Each structure stands twice: as C-alpha cells, then as structure tokens.
Amino acid sequence: DNSWDRKQSVFAEMLLRYGMWKEIGISNVKINYNQFKPYIEEAWDLDFSYTHSGKWVVCAISNNKIGVDVQKIFPNYIDIARRTFSKAEADTLKKMTGLIKEEYFYKLWVLKESYVKCIGTGMRIPFSSFVIKEEKEFYLEVRDRKMEQFQFFDKKIGSNYYFALCNLGKQKFKEDDVELVTANLLLEWIRCY
C-alpha cells in the first residue's frame, strides 16, 4: 500500500532526526536524495541509513559509512535466491530445509542489502557479485577475497522480521548499540522539540 509506504518513509525521516538530535544535538537538518542513498550535506562526519518493512522502521547512524536493512519474512523466497544470490549461496540454501533454510535466506538477504546500502550503490550491484560467508560471524567476500573492512550485525526481530547493518570500519556493533524507539516515544520527542 502506497500510503503505508509514505507513512513509513516519514517515520524513518523522523527517526533519523531523533538520532541526529541524540548524537550531535541537532535535528533540523536538510535531507537530500540522490538515486541511491539519502544524505545530509552538512553531515558532521556522520553517515546514516534507514529502511522499513512491514511494521518496522530502522535507522542507523555512524561515524563511518553504514547501511541497514529490515525485511518481513514472506513465503516463496527460494526463486528469489536462485535468481539473485551467488551460486555458492544458492547451493548452500538448496541443502537446507524448513525454518533453517528460511532463516538463512533472510539473514543473507538483509546482510547483502545492508552492504549495498553501506557503499551507496543500492541494488545496482548484483547480489550474485559478492558472497556473505559465516565463520564465527558473517563476513564479506568479493572475488574470493575477504573484505575485513566491513563489519556486520544481524538480528531476528520477533518471529517474522530480520534486521542487519553493515559498517565500513573496525567498529563492531552489539545488541547494546541498538535502541528500540517506539512511535509514542518519537511523537513525544516531536512535541517537546
């Protein structure tokens, strides 16, 4: 629904303004848009990314390049994996079953999308051109080279959403770095400021 999408976009912008106010004490910033990623000209060395899906709106702010994604879990995702993931990722998925397969797909999807948002290209880079792998944690591989300059964080939200962020730099995000901001808290902040 287009009106729901517009409301979520407005909420995402308000969430960004709230985050900027918390980080640097300024919320009245001009948000510009290019074809790939919104940005703030006077960015005070901060980068941001926001996204929404279903009932969730997510915003991330960092001193480094950052990308964030949230996705609602839908059935019939396997065709998407075959068309968009690398061969290795699609083969790994093929060997899995049930909930494990679904969870792995959505983790990969949000991690990949957070990466292309971090580098500012959006879906212009095919998801099959890079690989997300997991050892102790997820990492990025491009042309068989581990890209250690990117850090990932992912989390399942409730029973039917996945969230991930990608940060360019050595900073690793933890659960404590994530703040849940309710619509009521945001509306109260707007009334006060």
C-alpha positions in Angstrom: 0.0 0.0 0.0 1.5 3.3 -1.1 0.1 5.4 1.7 1.5 3.0 4.3 4.9 3.2 2.5 4.8 7.0 2.6 3.9 7.0 6.3 6.9 4.7 7.0 9.2 6.9 5.0 8.1 10.0 7.1 8.6 7.9 10.2 12.1 6.9 9.0 13.0 10.6 8.5 11.7 11.5 12.0 13.7 8.6 13.4 16.8 10.0 11.7 16.2 13.4 13.1 15.7 11.9 16.6 19.0 10.0 16.2 20.9 13.1 15.0 19.5 15.1 18.0 20.8 12.3 20.3 24.2 12.1 18.6 25.0 15.8 18.0 22.2 17.8 19.4 20.8 18.9 16.0 17.6 17.6 14.5 16.7 20.3 11.9 18.9 19.0 9.1 18.2 19.1 5.4 18.0 15.6 4.0 18.9 15.3 0.3 18.2 12.4 -2.0 20.2 11.0 -4.9 19.2 7.9 -6.8 20.9 5.5 -4.4 21.0 6.9 -0.8 19.7 9.9 1.1 22.4 12.1 2.6 22.9 15.2 4.7 25.2 17.8 3.2 26.4 19.2 6.5 26.8 15.7 7.8 29.2 16.4 10.7 31.2 13.3 9.7 28.1 11.1 10.2 26.6 8.7 7.8 23.1 7.2 8.1 20.9 4.7 6.5 17.2 3.9 7.0 14.8 1.3 5.8 11.3 -0.1 6.5 9.4 -3.3 6.0 6.0 -4.3 7.4 5.6 -2.7 10.9 9.3 -1.9 11.4 11.3 1.2 10.6 15.0 1.1 11.2 17.6 3.9 11.2 21.4 3.6 11.8 23.8 6.5 12.3 27.6 6.1 12.4 30.9 7.9 12.0 31.6 5.5 9.2 29.7 4.5 6.1 26.7 2.5 7.2 23.9 0.5 5.6 20.9 -1.0 7.2 18.0 -3.3 6.1 15.0 -4.9 7.7 12.7 -7.5 5.9 9.5 -9.1 6.8 9.5 -12.8 6.2 7.4 -14.0 3.3 6.9 -17.4 1.8 8.1 -18.3 -1.7 11.5 -16.8 -1.3 13.6 -19.7 -2.9 13.1 -18.4 -6.5 14.5 -15.1 -5.5 17.6 -16.8 -4.0 18.2 -18.7 -7.2 17.9 -15.5 -9.3 19.9 -13.1 -7.1 22.4 -14.9 -4.8 25.8 -16.2 -5.8 26.0 -19.9 -6.9 27.7 -20.9 -3.6 25.0 -19.2 -1.5 22.2 -20.7 -3.6 23.8 -24.2 -3.4 24.1 -23.8 0.4 20.4 -22.9 0.6 19.5 -25.8 -1.6 21.0 -28.2 1.0 18.9 -26.8 3.9 15.3 -27.4 4.8 12.4 -25.8 6.6 12.9 -23.0 9.1 16.7 -23.2 8.9 16.6 -22.6 5.2 14.2 -19.6 5.6 16.3 -18.0 8.3 19.5 -18.4 6.3 17.9 -16.8 3.3 16.6 -13.8 5.2 19.9 -13.4 7.0 21.7 -13.4 3.7 19.2 -11.0 2.1 19.4 -8.3 4.8 23.2 -8.6 5.1 23.6 -8.2 1.4 21.2 -5.3 1.2 22.8 -3.6 4.2 26.2 -3.9 2.3 24.9 -2.3 -0.9 23.3 0.5 1.1 26.5 1.0 3.0 28.6 1.5 -0.1 25.8 3.7 -1.6 25.0 1.7 -4.7 21.7 0.2 -3.8 20.6 -2.8 -6.0 22.7 -1.6 -8.9 25.3 -4.1 -7.8 24.0 -7.7 -8.4 23.7 -9.7 -5.2 25.5 -12.6 -7.1 28.7 -10.5 -7.5 29.6 -10.8 -3.8 29.3 -13.5 -1.2 28.4 -13.3 2.5 30.0 -16.1 4.4 29.9 -17.2 8.1 32.7 -18.4 10.3 32.2 -17.2 13.9 30.4 -14.2 12.4 29.3 -13.0 9.0 31.9 -11.5 6.6 32.0 -10.3 3.0 34.0 -11.9 0.2 34.4 -10.2 -3.2 36.2 -12.2 -6.0 37.4 -14.7 -3.4 39.0 -12.0 -1.2 37.8 -11.5 2.4 36.9 -7.8 2.8 37.7 -7.3 6.5 37.0 -3.6 6.5 33.2 -4.3 6.6 31.6 -5.3 9.9 28.1 -6.9 10.1 25.4 -7.2 12.7 22.2 -9.1 12.3 19.2 -9.9 14.5 15.9 -11.6 14.2 13.1 -9.3 15.4 10.2 -11.2 16.8 9.1 -14.2 14.7 8.9 -12.7 11.3 11.5 -10.0 10.7 15.2 -9.9 10.1 17.4 -6.8 10.5 21.1 -6.3 9.6 23.6 -3.5 9.3 26.9 -3.2 7.6 29.5 -0.7 8.8 32.7 0.3 7.0 35.4 0.3 9.6 36.6 -1.7 12.6 33.6 -0.9 14.9 31.6 -4.0 15.7 28.0 -3.5 16.6 26.5 -5.3 19.5 23.0 -5.7 20.8 23.6 -2.9 23.3 24.2 -0.5 20.4 20.6 -0.9 19.2 18.0 1.3 20.7 14.3 0.5 20.3 12.4 3.7 19.7 8.6 3.4 19.8 6.2 5.6 17.8 5.0 7.0 21.1 8.5 8.0 22.2 9.2 9.6 18.9 5.9 11.5 18.9 6.6 12.7 22.5 10.1 13.9 21.4 8.5 15.8 18.4 6.1 17.5 20.8 8.9 18.6 23.1 11.4 19.8 20.5 
